[in-house]
Amino acid sequence: MPDRPESVVRHLLEYFCRPERDFPAALQRGLRFVSPTSKTAQMISKKMGNNIKKMTK
């Protein structure tokens, strides 16, 4: 699991922003504009970590 905001944003870009993915174009554009060091990236990272921990229980 990515644990740093920079890693989370990079992971999201690599996974969701590929041509073969059927991920909404608006969300792909939004992801591309998120700075890996931004508060948004930090919030996403924290939320993803919490969700993953809940799923493992």
C-alpha positions, 0 to 999 in steps of 0.5 A: 500500500502506498503510504506517502501522498506522493506514492498515492497520487502516482499509484492512482495515476498509473492505475486509473489513467491508462488508455485501457481503463474505463475511468471517467475522463473528468476524474482522470484530468482531475487526478493529473492536476493533483500535486503529490505534495498537496493537502488533497494528496495527503487527505486521499492517502489517509482515507485510502489507508483507513479504507484498506485497514477496514477491509482487512478486518 
